[in-house]
Amino acid sequence: ETSMPKRTSKIESPSLGAASSTDPMVIAAVVLGITTVLIIAFGLGRKKTGAKFLNRQRQTLTLGERFQISPDTVRFRFYLPKSTPVLGLPVGKHIAIYAPPPKGKVTGQWNGREDVDLGAAEFSRKYTPTTTSDTVGYVDLVIKVYKGGIKEQFVDGGKMSQYMDNLKIGDNINLSGPLGMNEYLGPDPSMGVSKYKVGSKTLTCTKLGMMAGGTGITPMLQLIKAILNNPKDEVQISLLYANQTEDDILVRDMLEEQAQKHPTKLKLWYTLDQAPEGWQFSTGFITDAMIKEHLPPPDQDTLIVMCGPPPMIKYACEPNLLKLGYPKECQVKC
């Protein structure tokens, strides 16, 4: 992950001055002081871990910092209120951000197609933070900015990504959450498996295969962190991540850091449409051969999670999974 200045704080120990350490009054005062400090510290700690920001209502957050990860990718850091200093987003769910719709270069169109948001007061997009749900004080969103005019077929660019890119420090965003039908429930020691709730059904797994495309990696990163940060979760993860170019690989540093820390629990593989010379991973769309080589085989305790552009899911992921014998019941779409 991109290095950032670290914030540190320190509580100074009070001095007893010249008073004798054996003086009963001094001892009593010290004991009382230490007890008070411990009670306050313990109470504040409990408040921080329990006070969740998300409540399914519309709320606002303030942009506190932004980090330019690459020429077209930005990490936005929004500060959480002191009264609710943790986001409280269950693993597998997401948030929605709302903004006023911009106008396309051609009236009534956006990127050459009918503008479905024309005349609306606002539009929304779904995002998954790259910070964990219990990170204290802030929430990070990593967003690839699609600017208009860079590609011929995207003359207007990305609506929300450009809106976000125009935010300045101190600006607010409107959001709501948690949203979504899926939730990773974590390990169940009594059964020796982990549980994944999909709609009204609860599925189990010991092996988790992932296929992501483009910005669809952020829900996968959320899930990867939750599993690997829990020493009781023994699920084995295999990720197949597809992009157009090497520069399009989002959060690569975070993924590879996790793979290095947990080499026996996370297997990571990439494929690119346009691979550079010397590329050591796969090239082209996701195929049945890639799935067979890099994801766990079909099994009653194997789940495959997919997140990416609809054409990738419809034409590359689902048909090849069925071809290899993965039942539909084990396939989860973010």
C-alpha positions, -999 to 999 in steps of 0.1 A, spaced: 0 0 0 12 35 -7 31 48 22 15 76 42 25 98 71 18 80 103 -1 97 130 11 89 165 0 99 200 14 94 234 1 97 269 27 112 292 31 96 326 23 121 354 53 130 376 51 124 414 75 153 421 94 151 453 68 133 474 78 101 490 66 69 472 58 54 506 35 82 517 0 66 521 -17 97 507 6 96 476 -1 59 471 -38 64 474 -37 93 449 -17 73 424 -40 42 427 -70 64 422 -54 82 392 -44 50 375 -78 35 381 -96 65 366 -73 65 336 -79 28 330 -117 32 333 -117 62 309 -94 44 284 -114 12 285 -147 31 282 -135 51 252 -121 20 235 -154 2 238 -172 33 224 -149 35 194 -153 -2 185 -191 -2 190 -201 32 175 -209 25 139 -214 53 113 -236 34 88 -273 32 98 -290 27 64 -299 64 63 -285 92 41 -255 108 57 -226 130 48 -188 125 51 -160 151 46 -130 145 23 -100 148 45 -72 136 23 -66 123 -12 -37 103 -26 -28 101 -63 -19 64 -67 -14 66 -104 -23 91 -132 -59 79 -133 -64 63 -98 -71 82 -66 -75 70 -30 -100 93 -12 -99 94 26 -131 105 43 -131 113 80 -157 97 102 -173 116 130 -159 113 165 -192 101 178 -193 72 152 -156 66 144 -160 32 127 -178 26 94 -195 -6 104 -199 -22 69 -205 -59 70 -182 -80 48 -198 -85 14 -219 -54 15 -213 -19 0 -223 17 2 -240 40 -23 -228 75 -31 -251 101 -45 -244 131 -68 -262 155 -92 -260 141 -128 -238 160 -153 -248 167 -188 -233 149 -217 -216 165 -247 -246 155 -267 -279 164 -251 -298 134 -238 -268 111 -243 -239 98 -222 -210 81 -240 -231 78 -272 -261 61 -255 -293 73 -240 -287 91 -207 -308 72 -182 -302 99 -156 -315 127 -178 -339 149 -158 -332 132 -125 -322 151 -94 -294 127 -86 -277 94 -95 -258 69 -75 -230 44 -77 -220 15 -54 -186 13 -39 -167 -10 -15 -141 7 8 -105 -6 8 -103 0 46 -118 -26 69 -151 -20 86 -135 -15 120 -108 10 109 -111 39 133 -115 75 122 -117 73 84 -127 53 54 -108 49 21 -122 46 -14 -99 37 -43 -114 49 -75 -103 48 -111 -111 81 -128 -125 77 -163 -121 111 -180 -141 120 -210 -124 121 -244 -95 98 -236 -112 69 -255 -134 74 -285 -162 53 -272 -162 71 -239 -165 108 -250 -182 117 -217 -162 94 -194 -174 81 -160 -201 101 -143 -193 94 -107 -155 89 -110 -152 124 -125 -175 138 -98 -153 123 -72 -121 135 -89 -134 171 -88 -138 170 -50 -116 192 -29 -104 187 6 -132 197 29 -160 189 4 -188 165 15 -203 135 -1 -238 120 4 -239 83 10 -259 55 26 -255 19 36 -250 -9 43 -265 -22 10 -265 -55 -7 -279 -90 -5 -247 -109 3 -227 -111 36 -197 -131 45 -204 -145 80 -170 -160 87 -159 -193 103 -182 -217 121 -158 -238 142 -185 -263 151 -188 -272 114 -152 -266 103 -163 -243 75 -170 -206 68 -204 -193 60 -215 -169 32 -250 -156 32 -264 -150 -3 -299 -136 -2 -319 -159 21 -295 -188 17 -264 -195 38 -237 -213 19 -206 -229 33 -170 -232 21 -134 -242 29 -121 -230 -5 -130 -197 -21 -123 -190 -58 -125 -154 -70 -128 -138 -104 -126 -101 -106 -125 -76 -135 -114 -40 -133 -129 -21 -104 -147 -53 -93 -116 -60 -73 -125 -38 -43 -153 -62 -30 -127 -90 -33 -101 -71 -14 -127 -65 14 -133 -102 16 -97 -112 14 -87 -89 43 -116 -102 64 -105 -138 60 -68 -133 63 -71 -110 93 -90 -136 112 -67 -163 125 -97 -186 131 -107 -184 94 -90 -213 75 -106 -207 41 -81 -210 12 -84 -182 -14 -76 -182 -51 -80 -150 -71 -80 -146 -109 -80 -109 -117 -86 -96 -153 -77 -62 -167 -71 -46 -201 -35 -34 -193 -10 -37 -165 -16 -1 -155 -53 -9 -150 -46 -33 -121 -61 -16 -91 -48 -21 -55 -21 -43 -68 2 -34 -40 -24 -43 -14 -31 -77 -30 5 -86 -33 12 -76 2 -15 -99 14 -2 -127 -8 33 -123 6 20 -123 42 -2 -153 37 14 -175 9 -4 -206 20 -38 -190 21 -39 -167 -9 -30 -175 -45 -30 -146 -68 -31 -146 -107 -36 -119 -133 -47 -119 -169 -44 -89 -193 -60 -82 -227 -29 -62 -237 1 -77 -220 35 -60 -220 67 -78 -232 79 -102 -205 45 -105 -188 47 -135 -165 10 -141 -161 -19 -150 -185 -31 -131 -215 -66 -126 -229 -101 -131 -216 -108 -155 -187 -110 -191 -201 -119 -225 -188 -82 -234 -189 -73 -204 -166 -101 -213 -142 -90 -250 -141 -54 -241 -134 -58 -212 -109 -91 -217 -90 -102 -246 -67 -120 -275 -85 -157 -280 -80 -165 -294 -46 -193 -292 -21 -173 -268 0 -160 -246 -28 -176 -213 -36 -168 -191 -66 -173 -153 -62 -174 -130 -93 -174 -93 -96 -167 -72 -127 -182 -59 -159 -215 -77 -169 -201 -90 -202 -171 -106 -184 -195 -124 -160 -220 -134 -187 -196 -145 -215 -163 -154 -197 -171 -165 -162 -204 -183 -160 -202 -204 -192 -167 -216 -183 -177 -225 -148 -206 -246 -160 -184 -262 -186 -160 -273 -158 -188 -287 -137 -193 -259 -111 -230 -260 -100 -249 -227 -102 -255 -229 -64 -218 -224 -57 -215 -193 -79 -219 -159 -62 -221 -126 -80 -212 -94 -60 
